[in-house]
Amino acid sequence: MARINHGAIEKHLKDIAKSYERAAKRNPIRVPIQTEATGTGGTMPDRDTAEGDPVLARLLMWLDEQAQQNPSHYIDVTRFVEEQQLPDEDPDVLAFELEQRDLVGVARTLGGTPDVHLTDAGRAAIHRLKKLRLDRAARLRYTMDAFHRWLFDTAGDQKPINPMLFLATPASYFAGSEITGTELHEALAYLAEHNLIEHIDTEPGP
């Protein structure tokens, strides 16, 4: 089980802020800071982009698979929601969000299903996702961040919770691919090492 250590988080954030202040005095900033930089020098997609959204990234990868099977055909986004068992997602909204980013074109039919086809920008985004999902440092960073956010939302009252439940949530996808149990354990180990969560033994004694 895991529980949030709020005091440790606040101290950790204050320590980070102080370290930035000291570093800024010693080495004045001469270039813009990439706040989403990964440990391998790459960059994490912004959460406001389709590539940084776990559901939209997952949809893009699914559309790529469908397009390879049926080139030049429009694809019904409703099938994605049904196949991936995402009852809280509206296929029309998902299609619209991708269209707004010029990643898909949408077939306009009265009362019809949200049928889309990938644009050149959409194919380029998929190419970036395929490269990003192989970045182990980026995957670990995302897993820690996504798990921590989920823990705040589900166990903010300090009630212990089984961390493996995270793997059943839409957020447990990075660049359109599933976060594995091994990756989650690595993230938990890092968070526990920095006292951002604490493990609680809930097994009854002998």
C-alpha positions in Angstrom: 0.0 0.0 0.0 1.1 3.6 -0.5 0.2 6.9 1.1 1.2 10.5 0.3 3.7 12.1 2.7 2.5 15.7 2.3 5.1 17.1 4.7 7.9 15.5 2.8 6.5 16.8 -0.5 6.4 20.4 0.7 10.0 20.1 2.1 11.1 18.5 -1.2 9.6 21.4 -3.3 11.2 24.0 -1.0 14.6 22.3 -1.3 14.2 22.3 -5.1 13.3 26.0 -5.1 16.3 26.8 -2.9 18.7 24.8 -5.1 17.4 26.6 -8.2 18.0 30.0 -6.5 21.6 29.0 -5.6 22.2 27.7 -9.1 20.8 30.8 -10.7 23.2 33.0 -8.6 26.2 30.9 -9.6 25.2 30.4 -13.2 23.0 33.1 -14.6 20.5 31.7 -17.1 21.4 32.5 -20.7 19.0 30.2 -22.6 15.3 29.3 -22.0 14.9 26.4 -19.5 13.2 23.3 -20.8 11.1 22.4 -17.8 10.0 19.1 -19.4 13.5 17.9 -20.3 14.2 14.2 -19.7 17.2 12.6 -18.3 18.4 11.6 -21.7 18.3 15.1 -23.2 14.9 14.6 -25.0 11.8 16.5 -24.2 8.5 15.4 -22.7 5.4 16.5 -24.7 3.4 19.2 -23.0 0.3 17.8 -21.2 -1.9 20.2 -23.2 -0.9 18.6 -26.5 -2.4 15.5 -28.0 1.0 13.7 -27.6 1.1 14.6 -23.9 -2.5 13.4 -23.3 -2.5 9.7 -22.4 -5.9 9.1 -24.1 -5.3 11.1 -27.2 -1.8 9.6 -27.7 -3.4 6.2 -27.3 -6.0 7.1 -29.9 -3.3 8.3 -32.4 -1.5 5.0 -32.1 -4.8 3.1 -32.6 -5.6 5.2 -35.6 -2.1 4.3 -37.0 -2.9 0.6 -36.7 -6.3 1.0 -38.3 -4.9 3.1 -41.1 -2.2 0.4 -41.9 -5.0 -2.2 -42.2 -7.3 0.0 -44.3 -5.3 2.7 -46.1 -7.3 5.8 -47.3 -10.4 4.8 -45.3 -12.1 6.9 -42.7 -12.0 5.4 -39.3 -14.8 5.4 -36.7 -13.5 6.8 -33.4 -16.5 5.1 -31.6 -14.7 1.8 -32.1 -11.7 3.0 -30.2 -13.8 4.0 -27.2 -15.5 0.6 -27.2 -12.5 -1.6 -27.9 -10.3 0.3 -25.3 -13.2 0.2 -22.8 -13.2 4.0 -22.1 -16.9 4.6 -21.2 -16.1 8.1 -19.8 -14.7 9.3 -23.2 -16.9 10.9 -25.8 -15.7 9.8 -29.3 -17.0 13.1 -30.9 -15.0 15.2 -28.4 -11.9 13.1 -29.0 -12.2 13.5 -32.8 -12.8 17.2 -32.4 -9.7 17.6 -30.2 -7.5 15.9 -32.7 -9.0 17.9 -35.5 -8.4 21.2 -33.7 -4.7 20.2 -33.6 -4.8 19.4 -37.4 -3.9 15.7 -36.6 -7.0 14.3 -38.3 -9.6 15.3 -40.8 -13.3 14.6 -39.8 -16.0 13.4 -42.2 -19.0 15.8 -41.7 -22.2 13.7 -41.7 -25.5 14.6 -40.1 -26.1 12.4 -37.1 -23.3 10.0 -38.1 -20.4 8.6 -36.2 -17.1 10.6 -35.8 -15.2 9.2 -38.8 -11.6 10.5 -39.2 -8.5 10.1 -41.3 -4.9 11.0 -40.3 -3.4 14.1 -41.7 0.4 14.5 -42.5 0.7 16.3 -39.1 -1.0 13.3 -37.5 1.4 10.9 -39.1 4.3 13.1 -37.9 2.9 13.1 -34.3 2.7 9.3 -34.4 6.3 9.1 -35.6 7.4 11.2 -32.6 5.3 9.0 -30.2 7.0 5.8 -31.5 10.4 7.3 -30.8 9.4 8.8 -27.4 7.9 5.5 -26.1 11.4 4.0 -26.4 12.9 6.6 -24.1 13.2 4.8 -20.7 14.1 8.0 -18.8 11.0 9.7 -20.2 8.8 6.7 -19.4 10.0 6.6 -15.7 9.5 10.4 -15.3 6.0 10.2 -16.7 5.1 7.2 -14.6 6.2 8.9 -11.4 4.3 12.1 -12.3 1.1 10.3 -13.4 1.1 7.9 -10.4 1.6 10.8 -8.0 -1.2 12.8 -9.5 -3.5 9.7 -9.4 -2.5 9.1 -5.7 -3.5 12.7 -4.8 -6.9 12.3 -6.5 -7.7 8.8 -5.0 -6.0 8.8 -1.6 -5.7 12.5 -0.7 -7.4 11.7 2.6 -4.3 9.6 3.6 -6.2 6.3 3.2 -3.7 3.6 2.2 -4.3 2.3 -1.4 -2.9 -0.5 -3.5 -0.6 1.2 -6.1 -1.3 -1.5 -8.7 -4.8 -0.1 -9.2 -3.1 2.7 -11.1 -2.4 0.3 -13.9 -6.1 0.1 -14.6 -6.5 3.8 -15.2 -6.4 5.7 -18.5 -3.3 7.6 -17.2 -1.3 4.4 -17.1 -0.3 4.9 -20.7 2.8 6.7 -22.0 3.1 7.8 -25.6 0.3 5.4 -26.4 1.8 2.3 -24.8 1.0 0.7 -21.4 3.1 1.3 -18.4 4.3 -2.1 -17.1 4.3 -3.4 -13.5 8.1 -3.3 -13.6 8.1 0.4 -14.6 5.6 1.2 -11.9 7.7 -0.5 -9.2 10.7 1.5 -10.4 8.7 4.7 -10.0 7.4 3.7 -6.6 11.0 2.9 -5.4 12.1 6.4 -6.5 9.2 8.1 -4.8 9.7 6.2 -1.6 13.4 6.8 -1.6 12.7 10.6 -1.7 10.0 10.2 1.0 7.2 11.4 -1.4 5.2 8.2 -0.6 5.4 5.7 2.2 4.8 2.0 2.0 2.4 0.6 4.6 2.2 -3.1 5.6 -1.5 -3.9 5.7 -1.0 -7.7 6.0 -2.2 -9.1 9.3 0.5 -10.3 11.7 1.1 -14.0 12.4 
